[in-house]
Amino acid sequence: MTTSYKIRLDRGACDGIFACLVRDDRFAEADDGLATIDVDGITRDGEVLIATLEDDQIETARQAAAACPVDAITVTPTADLDQHSTAQPTEVSDD
């Protein structure tokens, strides 16, 4: 099943242990000795790399994220992101 999702790799948190490479071959070692994501369409926000993908490999990406000992990788389905961005604030009553 094809799923749209984002992989977020915080290179500032990465220690270059490369447990992610063993789980998902889209991760690679960059010239600076840290992990990178080897796919087209990467965006960068400071030291954070963000890849938006639409394929059937979300579980592979999740395995890479789970293997990272410093939690530098997150995987989020874009449907979850859309729900959060369109959610309206809920009014809280004092009752």
C-alpha positions as CSV (number, residue, x, y, z in Angstrom):
1,M,0.0,0.0,0.0
2,T,1.3,3.4,-0.9
3,T,1.6,5.9,1.9
4,S,2.6,9.5,2.0
5,Y,4.9,10.3,4.9
6,K,7.8,12.5,6.1
7,I,11.2,11.3,7.4
8,R,12.9,13.9,9.6
9,L,16.6,13.4,10.3
10,D,18.1,15.8,12.9
11,R,21.8,15.8,11.9
12,G,22.6,17.8,15.0
13,A,21.5,14.9,17.2
14,C,23.1,12.2,14.9
15,D,26.2,10.5,16.4
16,G,27.1,8.6,13.2
17,I,26.4,5.2,14.6
18,F,24.5,4.3,11.4
19,A,22.0,1.8,12.8
20,C,19.6,3.4,10.4
21,L,21.7,2.3,7.4
22,V,21.3,-1.3,8.3
23,R,17.4,-1.0,8.4
24,D,16.8,1.3,5.5
25,D,19.1,1.7,2.5
26,R,17.8,5.2,1.8
27,F,20.0,6.4,4.7
28,A,23.7,6.8,3.8
29,E,26.9,8.1,5.4
30,A,27.6,11.7,4.4
31,D,31.1,13.1,3.8
32,D,31.1,14.6,7.4
33,G,30.6,11.2,9.0
34,L,26.9,11.6,9.9
35,A,23.8,10.1,8.4
36,T,21.9,11.6,5.5
37,I,18.9,10.6,3.5
38,D,19.7,9.6,-0.1
39,V,16.5,10.4,-2.0
40,D,15.4,13.2,-4.3
41,G,13.5,16.2,-2.9
42,I,15.2,16.7,0.4
43,T,14.5,20.0,2.2
44,R,16.8,21.4,4.9
45,D,15.8,23.4,8.0
46,G,19.1,24.1,9.7
47,E,20.6,20.8,10.6
48,V,17.3,18.9,10.0
49,L,16.8,17.1,6.7
50,I,13.2,16.4,5.7
51,A,12.2,13.9,3.0
52,T,8.6,13.7,1.8
53,L,8.0,10.3,0.3
54,E,5.0,8.4,-1.2
55,D,5.7,4.7,-1.4
56,D,5.3,1.4,0.4
57,Q,8.4,1.6,2.6
58,I,7.1,3.5,5.7
59,E,7.7,0.4,7.9
60,T,11.3,0.3,6.7
61,A,11.7,3.9,7.6
62,R,10.1,3.3,11.0
63,Q,12.5,0.5,11.7
64,A,15.4,2.9,10.9
65,A,13.9,5.4,13.3
66,A,13.5,2.8,16.0
67,A,17.1,1.7,15.6
68,C,18.5,5.1,16.1
69,P,20.0,5.2,19.6
70,V,19.8,9.0,19.8
71,D,16.3,9.4,18.4
72,A,17.5,11.6,15.5
73,I,14.9,10.2,13.1
74,T,11.1,10.6,13.1
75,V,8.7,9.2,10.6
76,T,5.2,10.8,10.3
77,P,2.4,9.9,7.9
78,T,1.4,13.2,6.1
79,A,-2.2,12.5,6.9
80,D,-1.3,12.9,10.6
81,L,0.5,16.1,9.9
82,D,-2.6,17.4,7.9
83,Q,-4.9,16.6,10.8
84,H,-2.7,18.5,13.2
85,S,-2.3,21.5,11.0
86,T,-6.1,21.9,10.3
87,A,-7.2,21.2,13.9
88,Q,-9.1,24.0,15.5
89,P,-8.4,25.0,19.1
90,T,-10.8,23.5,21.6
91,E,-12.4,25.8,24.1
92,V,-12.0,24.6,27.7
93,S,-14.7,25.3,30.1
94,D,-14.2,26.0,33.8
95,D,-17.1,23.7,34.8
